[in-house]
Amino acid sequence: MANIVRAALVQATWTGDTESMIAKHERHARDAAARGAKIIGFQEVFNAPYFCQVQEPEHYRWAEPVPDGPTTERMRALARETGMVIVVPVFEVEQSGFYYNTAVVIDPDGTVLGKYRKHHIPQVKGFWEKYYFKPGNLGWPVFDTAVGKVGVYICYDRHFPEGWRQLGLNGAQIVYNPSATSRGLSAYLWQLEQPAAAVANEYYIAAINRVGREEYGDNDFYGTSYFVDPRGQFVGEVASDKEEELLVRDLDLGLIEEVRQQWAFYRDRRPDAYEGLVQP
């Protein structure tokens, strides 16, 4: 019997304030649920602008506790209302001076299953993230959700194959990759890296990018969000490069086992030979 999961993602334009941004995502989530989706994920720091285009202390105001902050509480209620798993990326404050780029994963009954903190933090023009975020310290969790085993890898993380592999070794079937990446910097990698990671690790990836320009810099976020399967093939069409969009796609989780039997990459790994990979 096929194991089909109807999954959704949202690429959104910034509205100008947190309240309307969250409300917009709630509308998209309700629309996805009405279309039969059982899981949805949002873009990097979804309830705020991409403030990392500048280095200003005023932007610490976007941070909130996880899971006890207002956005997580609101998303828990949304999960209960819609009956969906929700992947919620936010700016997390753990305590004074401890800030992380985080995604919380919530089950349909509103249970917070846990959170992932972004490991790899960029510090280049237009992406001044080290000013705000500490590197993640929670490892590579895979959450046993109502729809299957779900992992998260955030934006700049996608350039590092080690985390993709660890999520696969930890049992991930679907990995959400919320991002904020702009035209001109590495756009040509966007439809190369995640499909390659899906092939190498033999699972589904939901690649989510912001879309449009925002007030804190010149970054032109180019959308083109997509789902990609374990063969590296897009599931349906890629989203627009200019417009906000909700994607809803059917993911056949049975394909994961089929591909793993056919290509056998996990069987042929050589961890005994990889010691040099973890040397500084």
PyRosetta script that sets phi, psi and omega in degrees:
from pyrosetta import init, pose_from_sequence

init()
pose = pose_from_sequence("MANIVRAALVQATWTGDTESMIAKHERHARDAAARGAKIIGFQEVFNAPYFCQVQEPEHYRWAEPVPDGPTTERMRALARETGMVIVVPVFEVEQSGFYYNTAVVIDPDGTVLGKYRKHHIPQVKGFWEKYYFKPGNLGWPVFDTAVGKVGVYICYDRHFPEGWRQLGLNGAQIVYNPSATSRGLSAYLWQLEQPAAAVANEYYIAAINRVGREEYGDNDFYGTSYFVDPRGQFVGEVASDKEEELLVRDLDLGLIEEVRQQWAFYRDRRPDAYEGLVQP")
pose.set_psi(1, 132.5)
pose.set_omega(1, 180.0)
pose.set_phi(2, -66.2)
pose.set_psi(2, 143.3)
pose.set_omega(2, 177.5)
pose.set_phi(3, -110.1)
pose.set_psi(3, 86.0)
pose.set_omega(3, -175.3)
pose.set_phi(4, -95.0)
pose.set_psi(4, 126.5)
pose.set_omega(4, 173.7)
pose.set_phi(5, -113.3)
pose.set_psi(5, 122.8)
pose.set_omega(5, 175.0)
pose.set_phi(6, -86.5)
pose.set_psi(6, 116.5)
pose.set_omega(6, -172.4)
pose.set_phi(7, -119.0)
pose.set_psi(7, 153.6)
pose.set_omega(7, -178.2)
pose.set_phi(8, -135.5)
pose.set_psi(8, 157.5)
pose.set_omega(8, 171.2)
pose.set_phi(9, -145.8)
pose.set_psi(9, 158.9)
pose.set_omega(9, -179.9)
pose.set_phi(10, -127.5)
pose.set_psi(10, 127.7)
pose.set_omega(10, 165.0)
pose.set_phi(11, -108.6)
pose.set_psi(11, 127.8)
pose.set_omega(11, -168.5)
pose.set_phi(12, -131.8)
pose.set_psi(12, 152.1)
pose.set_omega(12, 170.7)
pose.set_phi(13, -87.7)
pose.set_psi(13, 148.4)
pose.set_omega(13, 178.4)
pose.set_phi(14, -72.1)
pose.set_psi(14, 133.2)
pose.set_omega(14, -175.7)
pose.set_phi(15, -89.6)
pose.set_psi(15, -23.4)
pose.set_omega(15, -177.7)
pose.set_phi(16, 115.5)
pose.set_psi(16, -16.6)
pose.set_omega(16, 176.9)
pose.set_phi(17, -155.9)
pose.set_psi(17, 157.8)
pose.set_omega(17, -174.1)
pose.set_phi(18, -65.1)
pose.set_psi(18, -44.4)
pose.set_omega(18, -176.0)
pose.set_phi(19, -58.2)
pose.set_psi(19, -48.8)
pose.set_omega(19, -178.1)
pose.set_phi(20, -71.2)
pose.set_psi(20, -29.1)
pose.set_omega(20, 178.2)
pose.set_phi(21, -67.6)
pose.set_psi(21, -44.4)
pose.set_omega(21, 177.8)
pose.set_phi(22, -65.2)
pose.set_psi(22, -43.2)
pose.set_omega(22, -179.7)
pose.set_phi(23, -59.6)
pose.set_psi(23, -39.3)
pose.set_omega(23, 178.7)
pose.set_phi(24, -63.5)
pose.set_psi(24, -42.3)
pose.set_omega(24, 178.9)
pose.set_phi(25, -68.0)
pose.set_psi(25, -33.5)
pose.set_omega(25, 174.6)
pose.set_phi(26, -62.1)
pose.set_psi(26, -40.9)
pose.set_omega(26, 177.9)
pose.set_phi(27, -63.2)
pose.set_psi(27, -43.6)
pose.set_omega(27, 178.1)
pose.set_phi(28, -61.9)
pose.set_psi(28, -40.7)
pose.set_omega(28, -179.6)
pose.set_phi(29, -63.9)
pose.set_psi(29, -42.2)
pose.set_omega(29, 178.6)
pose.set_phi(30, -64.6)
pose.set_psi(30, -38.0)
pose.set_omega(30, 177.0)
pose.set_phi(31, -63.8)
pose.set_psi(31, -45.0)
pose.set_omega(31, 179.3)
pose.set_phi(32, -61.2)
pose.set_psi(32, -43.2)
pose.set_omega(32, 179.2)
pose.set_phi(33, -63.2)
pose.set_psi(33, -39.5)
pose.set_omega(33, 178.2)
pose.set_phi(34, -63.9)
pose.set_psi(34, -25.6)
pose.set_omega(34, 178.1)
pose.set_phi(35, -91.1)
pose.set_psi(35, 5.9)
pose.set_omega(35, 173.2)
pose.set_phi(36, 95.6)
pose.set_psi(36, 6.2)
pose.set_omega(36, -179.3)
pose.set_phi(37, -67.8)
pose.set_psi(37, 144.6)
pose.set_omega(37, 179.0)
pose.set_phi(38, -114.5)
pose.set_psi(38, -6.1)
pose.set_omega(38, 175.5)
pose.set_phi(39, -149.9)
pose.set_psi(39, 144.9)
pose.set_omega(39, 177.9)
pose.set_phi(40, -144.2)
pose.set_psi(40, 147.7)
pose.set_omega(40, 176.2)
pose.set_phi(41, -132.8)
pose.set_psi(41, 149.6)
pose.set_omega(41, -178.6)
pose.set_phi(42, -111.0)
pose.set_psi(42, 171.7)
pose.set_omega(42, -176.3)
pose.set_phi(43, -79.0)
pose.set_psi(43, 170.2)
pose.set_omega(43, -177.3)
pose.set_phi(44, -56.2)
pose.set_psi(44, 132.5)
pose.set_omega(44, -178.4)
pose.set_phi(45, 43.9)
pose.set_psi(45, 59.2)
pose.set_omega(45, -165.3)
pose.set_phi(46, -63.6)
pose.set_psi(46, -27.2)
pose.set_omega(46, -172.8)
pose.set_phi(47, -94.2)
pose.set_psi(47, 11.5)
pose.set_omega(47, -177.9)
pose.set_phi(48, -139.2)
pose.set_psi(48, 168.1)
pose.set_omega(48, 169.4)
pose.set_phi(49, -72.7)
pose.set_psi(49, 168.6)
pose.set_omega(49, 172.3)
pose.set_phi(50, -82.9)
pose.set_psi(50, 83.2)
pose.set_omega(50, -174.5)
pose.set_phi(51, -72.2)
pose.set_psi(51, -10.4)
pose.set_omega(51, -177.1)
pose.set_phi(52, -73.0)
pose.set_psi(52, 2.4)
pose.set_omega(52, 170.9)
pose.set_phi(53, -69.6)
pose.set_psi(53, -15.3)
pose.set_omega(53, 177.9)
pose.set_phi(54, -133.5)
pose.set_psi(54, 165.8)
pose.set_omega(54, 176.8)
pose.set_phi(55, -119.1)
pose.set_psi(55, 91.2)
pose.set_omega(55, -176.4)
pose.set_phi(56, -137.8)
pose.set_psi(56, 132.7)
pose.set_omega(56, -176.6)
pose.set_phi(57, -63.8)
pose.set_psi(57, -20.3)
pose.set_omega(57, 179.7)
pose.set_phi(58, -59.6)
pose.set_psi(58, -22.7)
pose.set_omega(58, -174.4)
pose.set_phi(59, -82.5)
pose.set_psi(59, -5.2)
pose.set_omega(59, 171.0)
pose.set_phi(60, -65.0)
pose.set_psi(60, -13.5)
pose.set_omega(60, -179.9)
pose.set_phi(61, -66.1)
pose.set_psi(61, -18.4)
pose.set_omega(61, 180.0)
pose.set_phi(62, -76.6)
pose.set_psi(62, -13.5)
pose.set_omega(62, -174.7)
pose.set_phi(63, -77.6)
pose.set_psi(63, 149.3)
pose.set_omega(63, 176.8)
pose.set_phi(64, -152.4)
pose.set_psi(64, 160.3)
pose.set_omega(64, 178.7)
pose.set_phi(65, -65.7)
pose.set_psi(65, 153.0)
pose.set_omega(65, 173.8)
pose.set_phi(66, -135.0)
pose.set_psi(66, 121.4)
pose.set_omega(66, 14.8)
pose.set_phi(67, -99.3)
pose.set_psi(67, 9.3)
pose.set_omega(67, -170.8)
pose.set_phi(68, -92.0)
pose.set_psi(68, 6.0)
pose.set_omega(68, -178.5)
pose.set_phi(69, -84.3)
pose.set_psi(69, 170.3)
pose.set_omega(69, -174.3)
pose.set_phi(70, -65.7)
pose.set_psi(70, -35.5)
pose.set_omega(70, -178.7)
pose.set_phi(71, -68.5)
pose.set_psi(71, -44.2)
pose.set_omega(71, 178.6)
pose.set_phi(72, -62.1)
pose.set_psi(72, -41.8)
pose.set_omega(72, 178.7)
pose.set_phi(73, -61.2)
pose.set_psi(73, -41.6)
pose.set_omega(73, 179.7)
pose.set_phi(74, -66.3)
pose.set_psi(74, -38.7)
pose.set_omega(74, 178.6)
pose.set_phi(75, -70.6)
pose.set_psi(75, -30.0)
pose.set_omega(75, 174.6)
pose.set_phi(76, -63.4)
pose.set_psi(76, -42.3)
pose.set_omega(76, 177.6)
pose.set_phi(77, -65.0)
pose.set_psi(77, -38.2)
pose.set_omega(77, 178.6)
pose.set_phi(78, -65.4)
pose.set_psi(78, -39.9)
pose.set_omega(78, 177.5)
pose.set_phi(79, -61.1)
pose.set_psi(79, -43.9)
pose.set_omega(79, 178.8)
pose.set_phi(80, -64.3)
pose.set_psi(80, -40.0)
pose.set_omega(80, -179.0)
pose.set_phi(81, -65.8)
pose.set_psi(81, -43.4)
pose.set_omega(81, -172.3)
pose.set_phi(82, -93.3)
pose.set_psi(82, -16.8)
pose.set_omega(82, -176.9)
pose.set_phi(83, 71.3)
pose.set_psi(83, 27.5)
pose.set_omega(83, -178.6)
pose.set_phi(84, -114.0)
pose.set_psi(84, 152.7)
pose.set_omega(84, 161.5)
pose.set_phi(85, -72.8)
pose.set_psi(85, 137.6)
pose.set_omega(85, 179.8)
pose.set_phi(86, -128.7)
pose.set_psi(86, 130.4)
pose.set_omega(86, 175.4)
pose.set_phi(87, -103.2)
pose.set_psi(87, 115.7)
pose.set_omega(87, -166.5)
pose.set_phi(88, -120.4)
pose.set_psi(88, 101.3)
pose.set_omega(88, 178.3)
pose.set_phi(89, -85.1)
pose.set_psi(89, 127.3)
pose.set_omega(89, -178.5)
pose.set_phi(90, -141.6)
pose.set_psi(90, 167.7)
pose.set_omega(90, 173.3)
pose.set_phi(91, -88.8)
pose.set_psi(91, 114.1)
pose.set_omega(91, -173.4)
pose.set_phi(92, -101.7)
pose.set_psi(92, 134.5)
pose.set_omega(92, 166.0)
pose.set_phi(93, -109.5)
pose.set_psi(93, 122.5)
pose.set_omega(93, 178.3)
pose.set_phi(94, -87.9)
pose.set_psi(94, -45.7)
pose.set_omega(94, 173.7)
pose.set_phi(95, -159.5)
pose.set_psi(95, 175.6)
pose.set_omega(95, -177.7)
pose.set_phi(96, -55.1)
pose.set_psi(96, 123.0)
pose.set_omega(96, 179.6)
pose.set_phi(97, 87.8)
pose.set_psi(97, -5.2)
pose.set_omega(97, -178.2)
pose.set_phi(98, -115.7)
pose.set_psi(98, 101.2)
pose.set_omega(98, -176.3)
pose.set_phi(99, -123.7)
pose.set_psi(99, 142.2)
pose.set_omega(99, -176.7)
pose.set_phi(100, -138.7)
pose.set_psi(100, 152.5)
pose.set_omega(100, 170.3)
pose.set_phi(101, -92.1)
pose.set_psi(101, 109.3)
pose.set_omega(101, -161.2)
pose.set_phi(102, -128.4)
pose.set_psi(102, 153.2)
pose.set_omega(102, 168.1)
pose.set_phi(103, -130.9)
pose.set_psi(103, 130.2)
pose.set_omega(103, 177.9)
pose.set_phi(104, -103.0)
pose.set_psi(104, 141.6)
pose.set_omega(104, -179.1)
pose.set_phi(105, -113.1)
pose.set_psi(105, 126.7)
pose.set_omega(105, -172.5)
pose.set_phi(106, -122.5)
pose.set_psi(106, 131.7)
pose.set_omega(106, 178.3)
pose.set_phi(107, -82.3)
pose.set_psi(107, 165.5)
pose.set_omega(107, -176.2)
pose.set_phi(108, -60.9)
pose.set_psi(108, -21.1)
pose.set_omega(108, 177.3)
pose.set_phi(109, -87.8)
pose.set_psi(109, 7.1)
pose.set_omega(109, 179.3)
pose.set_phi(110, 89.1)
pose.set_psi(110, 1.0)
pose.set_omega(110, 178.6)
pose.set_phi(111, -70.8)
pose.set_psi(111, 130.1)
pose.set_omega(111, 172.8)
pose.set_phi(112, -81.1)
pose.set_psi(112, 111.8)
pose.set_omega(112, -177.8)
pose.set_phi(113, -78.6)
pose.set_psi(113, -22.4)
pose.set_omega(113, 179.6)
pose.set_phi(114, 148.9)
pose.set_psi(114, -169.5)
pose.set_omega(114, -178.0)
pose.set_phi(115, -144.7)
pose.set_psi(115, 156.5)
pose.set_omega(115, 174.1)
pose.set_phi(116, -117.2)
pose.set_psi(116, 137.8)
pose.set_omega(116, 175.9)
pose.set_phi(117, -112.9)
pose.set_psi(117, 128.4)
pose.set_omega(117, -177.6)
pose.set_phi(118, -54.1)
pose.set_psi(118, 127.0)
pose.set_omega(118, -176.5)
pose.set_phi(119, -82.1)
pose.set_psi(119, -45.4)
pose.set_omega(119, -169.8)
pose.set_phi(120, -101.6)
pose.set_psi(120, 119.5)
pose.set_omega(120, -171.6)
pose.set_phi(121, -114.7)
pose.set_psi(121, 114.2)
pose.set_omega(121, -178.5)
pose.set_phi(122, -76.7)
pose.set_psi(122, 159.3)
pose.set_omega(122, 174.0)
pose.set_phi(123, -149.1)
pose.set_psi(123, 74.2)
pose.set_omega(123, 178.4)
pose.set_phi(124, -135.4)
pose.set_psi(124, 167.3)
pose.set_omega(124, -176.3)
pose.set_phi(125, -52.0)
pose.set_psi(125, 127.6)
pose.set_omega(125, 179.3)
pose.set_phi(126, 85.9)
pose.set_psi(126, -9.1)
pose.set_omega(126, -178.8)
pose.set_phi(127, -140.1)
pose.set_psi(127, 64.0)
pose.set_omega(127, -174.6)
pose.set_phi(128, -86.6)
pose.set_psi(128, 63.8)
pose.set_omega(128, -171.3)
pose.set_phi(129, -80.9)
pose.set_psi(129, -26.2)
pose.set_omega(129, 179.5)
pose.set_phi(130, -65.8)
pose.set_psi(130, -20.7)
pose.set_omega(130, 175.4)
pose.set_phi(131, -63.8)
pose.set_psi(131, -30.9)
pose.set_omega(131, -173.8)
pose.set_phi(132, -107.2)
pose.set_psi(132, -38.5)
pose.set_omega(132, -165.1)
pose.set_phi(133, -113.9)
pose.set_psi(133, 138.6)
pose.set_omega(133, 164.8)
pose.set_phi(134, -80.5)
pose.set_psi(134, 153.5)
pose.set_omega(134, 174.8)
pose.set_phi(135, -65.4)
pose.set_psi(135, 145.7)
pose.set_omega(135, -179.4)
pose.set_phi(136, -60.4)
pose.set_psi(136, 149.1)
pose.set_omega(136, -174.7)
pose.set_phi(137, -136.6)
pose.set_psi(137, 20.1)
pose.set_omega(137, -177.7)
pose.set_phi(138, -108.4)
pose.set_psi(138, 12.4)
pose.set_omega(138, 179.0)
pose.set_phi(139, 73.3)
pose.set_psi(139, -149.8)
pose.set_omega(139, -172.8)
pose.set_phi(140, -123.4)
pose.set_psi(140, 68.9)
pose.set_omega(140, -175.3)
pose.set_phi(141, -68.2)
pose.set_psi(141, 144.3)
pose.set_omega(141, 170.2)
pose.set_phi(142, -120.2)
pose.set_psi(142, 125.1)
pose.set_omega(142, -170.5)
pose.set_phi(143, -97.4)
pose.set_psi(143, 130.2)
pose.set_omega(143, -179.9)
pose.set_phi(144, -83.9)
pose.set_psi(144, 85.1)
pose.set_omega(144, -173.7)
pose.set_phi(145, -89.9)
pose.set_psi(145, 176.5)
pose.set_omega(145, 178.7)
pose.set_phi(146, -65.0)
pose.set_psi(146, -19.4)
pose.set_omega(146, -178.1)
pose.set_phi(147, -106.5)
pose.set_psi(147, -4.8)
pose.set_omega(147, -177.0)
pose.set_phi(148, 138.1)
pose.set_psi(148, -168.8)
pose.set_omega(148, -175.5)
pose.set_phi(149, -90.8)
pose.set_psi(149, 117.4)
pose.set_omega(149, -171.0)
pose.set_phi(150, -119.4)
pose.set_psi(150, 130.3)
pose.set_omega(150, 174.0)
pose.set_phi(151, -115.5)
pose.set_psi(151, 169.5)
pose.set_omega(151, 178.3)
pose.set_phi(152, -135.0)
pose.set_psi(152, 139.9)
pose.set_omega(152, 174.4)
pose.set_phi(153, -139.0)
pose.set_psi(153, 128.8)
pose.set_omega(153, -167.9)
pose.set_phi(154, -108.9)
pose.set_psi(154, 121.1)
pose.set_omega(154, 169.4)
pose.set_phi(155, 43.1)
pose.set_psi(155, -107.1)
pose.set_omega(155, -174.6)
pose.set_phi(156, -55.8)
pose.set_psi(156, -25.7)
pose.set_omega(156, 174.1)
pose.set_phi(157, -50.8)
pose.set_psi(157, -32.9)
pose.set_omega(157, -170.0)
pose.set_phi(158, -62.8)
pose.set_psi(158, -18.3)
pose.set_omega(158, 179.4)
pose.set_phi(159, -79.0)
pose.set_psi(159, -4.8)
pose.set_omega(159, -173.8)
pose.set_phi(160, -115.1)
pose.set_psi(160, 109.4)
pose.set_omega(160, -173.3)
pose.set_phi(161, -67.3)
pose.set_psi(161, -21.0)
pose.set_omega(161, -174.4)
pose.set_phi(162, -62.3)
pose.set_psi(162, -40.9)
pose.set_omega(162, -179.3)
pose.set_phi(163, -69.7)
pose.set_psi(163, -40.7)
pose.set_omega(163, 174.6)
pose.set_phi(164, -53.9)
pose.set_psi(164, -45.5)
pose.set_omega(164, -177.6)
pose.set_phi(165, -66.7)
pose.set_psi(165, -41.2)
pose.set_omega(165, -179.2)
pose.set_phi(166, -63.5)
pose.set_psi(166, -37.2)
pose.set_omega(166, 176.5)
pose.set_phi(167, -62.9)
pose.set_psi(167, -39.1)
pose.set_omega(167, 176.3)
pose.set_phi(168, -64.9)
pose.set_psi(168, -43.8)
pose.set_omega(168, 178.5)
pose.set_phi(169, -63.8)
pose.set_psi(169, -27.8)
pose.set_omega(169, 178.8)
pose.set_phi(170, -84.9)
pose.set_psi(170, 1.3)
pose.set_omega(170, 171.3)
pose.set_phi(171, 102.7)
pose.set_psi(171, 9.8)
pose.set_omega(171, -176.0)
pose.set_phi(172, -61.0)
pose.set_psi(172, 138.0)
pose.set_omega(172, 171.3)
pose.set_phi(173, -106.1)
pose.set_psi(173, -33.5)
pose.set_omega(173, 176.4)
pose.set_phi(174, -132.4)
pose.set_psi(174, 131.5)
pose.set_omega(174, 175.3)
pose.set_phi(175, -119.6)
pose.set_psi(175, 121.8)
pose.set_omega(175, 173.8)
pose.set_phi(176, -87.9)
pose.set_psi(176, 132.4)
pose.set_omega(176, -176.9)
pose.set_phi(177, -123.5)
pose.set_psi(177, 76.4)
pose.set_omega(177, 178.2)
pose.set_phi(178, -68.6)
pose.set_psi(178, 136.1)
pose.set_omega(178, -171.2)
pose.set_phi(179, -142.8)
pose.set_psi(179, 168.5)
pose.set_omega(179, 168.9)
pose.set_phi(180, -144.5)
pose.set_psi(180, 91.0)
pose.set_omega(180, -175.4)
pose.set_phi(181, -125.8)
pose.set_psi(181, 143.1)
pose.set_omega(181, -168.3)
pose.set_phi(182, -112.5)
pose.set_psi(182, 155.3)
pose.set_omega(182, 179.3)
pose.set_phi(183, -60.7)
pose.set_psi(183, 135.3)
pose.set_omega(183, 174.3)
pose.set_phi(184, 99.1)
pose.set_psi(184, -30.7)
pose.set_omega(184, -177.8)
pose.set_phi(185, -77.8)
pose.set_psi(185, -56.6)
pose.set_omega(185, -179.4)
pose.set_phi(186, -151.8)
pose.set_psi(186, 35.4)
pose.set_omega(186, -174.3)
pose.set_phi(187, -59.0)
pose.set_psi(187, -35.5)
pose.set_omega(187, -176.9)
pose.set_phi(188, -67.1)
pose.set_psi(188, -17.6)
pose.set_omega(188, 177.4)
pose.set_phi(189, -81.0)
pose.set_psi(189, -18.1)
pose.set_omega(189, -169.8)
pose.set_phi(190, -60.6)
pose.set_psi(190, -41.8)
pose.set_omega(190, 179.9)
pose.set_phi(191, -97.2)
pose.set_psi(191, 16.9)
pose.set_omega(191, 177.5)
pose.set_phi(192, -112.4)
pose.set_psi(192, -50.0)
pose.set_omega(192, -170.5)
pose.set_phi(193, -69.6)
pose.set_psi(193, -48.7)
pose.set_omega(193, -176.4)
pose.set_phi(194, -69.4)
pose.set_psi(194, -41.0)
pose.set_omega(194, 172.8)
pose.set_phi(195, -60.0)
pose.set_psi(195, -38.9)
pose.set_omega(195, 177.5)
pose.set_phi(196, -64.5)
pose.set_psi(196, -39.5)
pose.set_omega(196, 178.2)
pose.set_phi(197, -67.3)
pose.set_psi(197, -37.0)
pose.set_omega(197, 177.7)
pose.set_phi(198, -63.1)
pose.set_psi(198, -39.5)
pose.set_omega(198, 177.8)
pose.set_phi(199, -68.1)
pose.set_psi(199, -50.4)
pose.set_omega(199, -175.2)
pose.set_phi(200, -61.2)
pose.set_psi(200, -32.4)
pose.set_omega(200, -174.4)
pose.set_phi(201, -111.2)
pose.set_psi(201, -5.7)
pose.set_omega(201, 169.8)
pose.set_phi(202, 59.2)
pose.set_psi(202, 55.6)
pose.set_omega(202, 172.1)
pose.set_phi(203, -149.1)
pose.set_psi(203, 176.5)
pose.set_omega(203, 177.2)
pose.set_phi(204, -86.3)
pose.set_psi(204, 146.6)
pose.set_omega(204, 174.1)
pose.set_phi(205, -127.5)
pose.set_psi(205, 134.0)
pose.set_omega(205, 171.6)
pose.set_phi(206, -104.7)
pose.set_psi(206, 105.1)
pose.set_omega(206, -177.4)
pose.set_phi(207, -96.4)
pose.set_psi(207, 116.4)
pose.set_omega(207, -173.5)
pose.set_phi(208, -118.6)
pose.set_psi(208, 128.5)
pose.set_omega(208, 177.3)
pose.set_phi(209, -126.3)
pose.set_psi(209, 146.4)
pose.set_omega(209, 170.9)
pose.set_phi(210, -62.7)
pose.set_psi(210, 168.7)
pose.set_omega(210, 177.5)
pose.set_phi(211, -141.6)
pose.set_psi(211, 138.1)
pose.set_omega(211, 178.0)
pose.set_phi(212, 97.5)
pose.set_psi(212, -179.2)
pose.set_omega(212, 178.4)
pose.set_phi(213, -104.1)
pose.set_psi(213, 152.0)
pose.set_omega(213, -179.5)
pose.set_phi(214, -127.8)
pose.set_psi(214, 170.8)
pose.set_omega(214, -167.1)
pose.set_phi(215, -77.2)
pose.set_psi(215, -10.1)
pose.set_omega(215, -172.4)
pose.set_phi(216, -97.9)
pose.set_psi(216, 9.0)
pose.set_omega(216, 179.8)
pose.set_phi(217, 175.3)
pose.set_psi(217, -171.2)
pose.set_omega(217, -175.4)
pose.set_phi(218, -97.3)
pose.set_psi(218, -0.4)
pose.set_omega(218, -177.6)
pose.set_phi(219, -58.1)
pose.set_psi(219, 131.0)
pose.set_omega(219, 177.0)
pose.set_phi(220, -108.6)
pose.set_psi(220, 96.5)
pose.set_omega(220, -177.7)
pose.set_phi(221, -73.6)
pose.set_psi(221, 127.2)
pose.set_omega(221, -165.0)
pose.set_phi(222, -106.3)
pose.set_psi(222, 15.8)
pose.set_omega(222, 173.5)
pose.set_phi(223, 55.6)
pose.set_psi(223, -120.4)
pose.set_omega(223, -177.1)
pose.set_phi(224, 52.3)
pose.set_psi(224, 40.1)
pose.set_omega(224, 176.7)
pose.set_phi(225, -67.5)
pose.set_psi(225, 157.4)
pose.set_omega(225, -176.9)
pose.set_phi(226, -164.1)
pose.set_psi(226, 165.2)
pose.set_omega(226, 164.1)
pose.set_phi(227, -106.5)
pose.set_psi(227, 140.5)
pose.set_omega(227, 177.4)
pose.set_phi(228, -130.3)
pose.set_psi(228, 142.1)
pose.set_omega(228, -173.6)
pose.set_phi(229, -95.3)
pose.set_psi(229, 176.4)
pose.set_omega(229, -176.1)
pose.set_phi(230, -66.3)
pose.set_psi(230, -9.9)
pose.set_omega(230, 172.8)
pose.set_phi(231, -92.9)
pose.set_psi(231, 0.5)
pose.set_omega(231, -179.2)
pose.set_phi(232, 83.6)
pose.set_psi(232, 15.1)
pose.set_omega(232, -178.5)
pose.set_phi(233, -101.5)
pose.set_psi(233, 138.8)
pose.set_omega(233, 177.6)
pose.set_phi(234, -65.0)
pose.set_psi(234, 139.8)
pose.set_omega(234, 175.6)
pose.set_phi(235, -93.8)
pose.set_psi(235, 101.0)
pose.set_omega(235, -174.3)
pose.set_phi(236, 76.3)
pose.set_psi(236, -168.4)
pose.set_omega(236, -177.1)
pose.set_phi(237, -78.1)
pose.set_psi(237, 152.9)
pose.set_omega(237, 170.7)
pose.set_phi(238, -76.7)
pose.set_psi(238, 146.1)
pose.set_omega(238, -178.2)
pose.set_phi(239, -69.4)
pose.set_psi(239, 167.5)
pose.set_omega(239, 179.7)
pose.set_phi(240, -59.8)
pose.set_psi(240, 152.7)
pose.set_omega(240, 175.0)
pose.set_phi(241, -93.5)
pose.set_psi(241, 2.2)
pose.set_omega(241, -177.4)
pose.set_phi(242, -132.6)
pose.set_psi(242, -22.8)
pose.set_omega(242, -171.7)
pose.set_phi(243, -113.7)
pose.set_psi(243, 150.3)
pose.set_omega(243, 171.2)
pose.set_phi(244, -62.3)
pose.set_psi(244, 145.8)
pose.set_omega(244, -176.8)
pose.set_phi(245, -158.3)
pose.set_psi(245, 144.6)
pose.set_omega(245, 170.1)
pose.set_phi(246, -106.3)
pose.set_psi(246, 123.6)
pose.set_omega(246, 174.8)
pose.set_phi(247, -104.8)
pose.set_psi(247, 135.8)
pose.set_omega(247, 173.9)
pose.set_phi(248, -128.5)
pose.set_psi(248, 122.9)
pose.set_omega(248, -174.5)
pose.set_phi(249, -138.1)
pose.set_psi(249, 149.5)
pose.set_omega(249, 175.0)
pose.set_phi(250, -91.9)
pose.set_psi(250, 124.9)
pose.set_omega(250, 180.0)
pose.set_phi(251, -111.2)
pose.set_psi(251, 121.2)
pose.set_omega(251, 178.7)
pose.set_phi(252, -89.9)
pose.set_psi(252, 100.3)
pose.set_omega(252, -177.3)
pose.set_phi(253, -67.1)
pose.set_psi(253, -18.6)
pose.set_omega(253, 175.7)
pose.set_phi(254, -63.6)
pose.set_psi(254, -24.8)
pose.set_omega(254, 178.9)
pose.set_phi(255, -63.7)
pose.set_psi(255, -27.6)
pose.set_omega(255, -179.5)
pose.set_phi(256, -60.6)
pose.set_psi(256, -50.6)
pose.set_omega(256, 180.0)
pose.set_phi(257, -64.8)
pose.set_psi(257, -39.7)
pose.set_omega(257, 178.6)
pose.set_phi(258, -59.1)
pose.set_psi(258, -46.6)
pose.set_omega(258, -179.0)
pose.set_phi(259, -68.3)
pose.set_psi(259, -38.9)
pose.set_omega(259, -178.9)
pose.set_phi(260, -67.5)
pose.set_psi(260, -31.4)
pose.set_omega(260, 175.3)
pose.set_phi(261, -73.6)
pose.set_psi(261, -37.5)
pose.set_omega(261, -177.3)
pose.set_phi(262, -73.4)
pose.set_psi(262, -47.0)
pose.set_omega(262, -174.8)
pose.set_phi(263, -94.1)
pose.set_psi(263, -27.6)
pose.set_omega(263, 171.3)
pose.set_phi(264, 55.9)
pose.set_psi(264, 35.4)
pose.set_omega(264, -179.2)
pose.set_phi(265, -64.5)
pose.set_psi(265, -37.3)
pose.set_omega(265, -179.7)
pose.set_phi(266, -68.6)
pose.set_psi(266, -37.2)
pose.set_omega(266, 176.8)
pose.set_phi(267, -59.1)
pose.set_psi(267, -39.3)
pose.set_omega(267, -170.4)
pose.set_phi(268, -96.1)
pose.set_psi(268, 9.5)
pose.set_omega(268, 173.1)
pose.set_phi(269, -60.5)
pose.set_psi(269, 154.9)
pose.set_omega(269, 178.3)
pose.set_phi(270, -129.3)
pose.set_psi(270, 65.5)
pose.set_omega(270, -178.8)
pose.set_phi(271, -57.6)
pose.set_psi(271, -26.7)
pose.set_omega(271, 177.5)
pose.set_phi(272, -64.8)
pose.set_psi(272, -19.6)
pose.set_omega(272, -177.4)
pose.set_phi(273, -102.2)
pose.set_psi(273, 0.6)
pose.set_omega(273, -171.0)
pose.set_phi(274, -101.0)
pose.set_psi(274, 11.7)
pose.set_omega(274, -173.6)
pose.set_phi(275, -54.3)
pose.set_psi(275, -37.2)
pose.set_omega(275, -177.6)
pose.set_phi(276, -65.5)
pose.set_psi(276, -17.8)
pose.set_omega(276, -178.4)
pose.set_phi(277, -67.9)
pose.set_psi(277, -23.5)
pose.set_omega(277, -176.9)
pose.set_phi(278, -105.1)
pose.set_psi(278, 11.5)
pose.set_omega(278, 173.8)
pose.set_phi(279, -81.5)
pose.set_psi(279, 139.5)
pose.set_omega(279, 180.0)
pose.set_phi(280, -67.1)
pose.dump_pdb("model.pdb")
